[in-house]
Amino acid sequence: MSSKRTKDEPFEPNKKRKTLSLECKLNIIKDFEAKMKACDLAKKFDLPESTVRTVVKGKEKIMTAVKDSQSLNSSIIRKRHGIIAQMETLLQSWCDNQVRVKKIPVDQNTACFQAKQIYEKLKGEAGEAAENKVFKASNGWFSRFKRRWNWHSIAESGEAASADKKAVSLYPEKLKTMIDEGGYTSQTIFNVDETGLFWKKMPKRTFISREEKTFPGFKAAKDRLTVMVGANAAGDCKLKPLLVYRLENPRALKNKSKAGLPVIWKSNARAWVTASLFEDWFGHHFIPEVERYCRSKDIPFKVMLLIDNAPGHPPATLINFDPRVEVVFLPPNTTSLLQPMDQGVIKTFKAYYTRRSFAHLHEAMRKNNELSVKDFWKHFNVLDAVRIIGQSWNEVSQKTLNDVWKKLCPFFFTSETQVETISDPEQIDSIIEEVVDIAKQLNLDVDNDDVQDLLDSHNEELTIDEVIEMRKYEQDIEQTDSLDPVESVNQMTIENLTEGLNSIEKGLEILEKIDSNEERVSTTKRGIKKLLVCYEEILRKKKKHLTRQATLLEYMKPSTSK
């Protein structure tokens, strides 16, 4: 037994508690799974062995925190209780919406004002139990809030600005120097950016929107997902979109392979692109996809990725991730004026999504005269939205993807190409008119302003009531709309594959009989048969596998002869 400290011995204060970041805990888990002993890990990370064992034991909790964390440099937030804890969670959602969706920096005054608004709302709901409680939103609270939630993008009072016009004017020349030094071209410079999308939303004046307002609780129209799109400056390498939804396995994806979707499907509770998701996308999707592109163009795989300083883009991890990819962060508060994807690509993509949604509705009602708009929209699910997202992104032209780099990289363009550019507003206006035309055919009360409001609403600021409703919705939805974690895949049998291919063949035969234009028929048949090769190959392999099984069974079958 250790002896007590004597009177003459100097007092040593307790050792200061060391807070471990998620990145550190993740590294400990990875090393432990690589068969490294706990005692060796303790030495490597300068930690007590008991701490290492605690981290390893809490692997499941840590991995969940990594998935939902904005930054790997943050620590796991201990569960707190009471109105202030609820308020901070809701405030964080509101700040997220401002920074990620609206691209607006939040300052201390704004954050504290919203905090008090949310607190008073929650206090009112709590009733007499919270009647005497007071929340002042002091400087000390604000500093602790920033630290707890790792919110570096919330500025101190008076620091937030809209767009830094001086940085906007100086940065293109600075970027040109980096491009020249690195030997990059328009084919090897990329940009990606996230945007929120309310995938099930109609113009406000439609009877669907009016009717939805009468129901209590969270509205389906406020169900948001995040889409991240990107491309190179040449516009000839369009990246597969990253989609983040609040559910990992929604019912709409039952029996669907996520790998076969037109998007990279990811999920977390808030449907945000977090640091861990972005790092996963960067290593497992961006690098392989761009490497294949460079190989197809016979150019060296040495590229530059330009991104903004959003909370989900971890600089410490990305900058040294791969020496072949130079990650460059745009100056703060310049996204609205410099970032290529924000100069018309995202807006055009959303316009295409709206037009295709209305066209999808129109086509469904044409096929089924008894189908109402209300019934169609009720059954419109996230899988329908994913398909339309894929089609809309494919529709964005190379010219659009190339033109949006003119502010950031004017040196890639000649004076002739600058003149040839069709302004983005004209293109959007044309799409809006098409949407209105489709809406009129559906007897919907919609005009150009309604559609423009719908497009703008994806970047609307959430009200306090909406933030609270959304939080309750996130807590309840897992129990009502999610599947088991095990993902099932469509089972294609020999019978249904044969039936499908034979049906298409019969359809082509009918077209051949009724169309007198031999060239058109021949081109159509050739094109469709080329597209069906993948299914014919699946059918061939299944038949071959069945034949092999039958032969094996015959061999193993016991002889009946005596």
SULQUINOR-V178943 format. One record per run of one state. SS is the DSSP state (2 for helix, 1 for strand, 0 for the rest). FROM is the first residue (numbers start at 0). TO is the last residue. If there is no record, write none. Layout:
SS,FROM,TO + SS,FROM,TO
//
This chain:
0,0,20 + 2,21,32 + 0,33,36 + 2,37,44 + 0,45,47 + 2,48,56 + 0,57,57 + 2,58,67 + 0,68,81 + 2,82,100 + 0,101,104 + 1,105,106 + 2,107,129 + 0,130,137 + 2,138,148 + 0,149,152 + 1,153,154 + 0,155,163 + 2,164,181 + 0,182,187 + 1,188,197 + 0,198,205 + 2,206,211 + 0,212,218 + 2,219,221 + 0,222,222 + 1,223,231 + 0,232,236 + 1,237,237 + 0,238,240 + 1,241,244 + 0,245,248 + 1,249,249 + 2,250,252 + 0,253,256 + 2,257,259 + 0,260,262 + 1,263,266 + 0,267,273 + 2,274,296 + 0,297,301 + 1,302,306 + 0,307,313 + 2,314,317 + 0,318,323 + 1,324,328 + 0,329,333 + 2,334,337 + 0,338,338 + 2,339,342 + 0,343,343 + 2,344,366 + 0,367,371 + 2,372,378 + 0,379,380 + 2,381,394 + 0,395,396 + 2,397,402 + 0,403,408 + 2,409,411 + 0,412,413 + 2,414,419 + 0,420,422 + 2,423,440 + 0,441,446 + 2,447,456 + 0,457,462 + 2,463,480 + 1,481,481 + 0,482,492 + 2,493,513 + 0,514,516 + 2,517,530 + 0,531,531 + 2,532,555 + 0,556,561
//
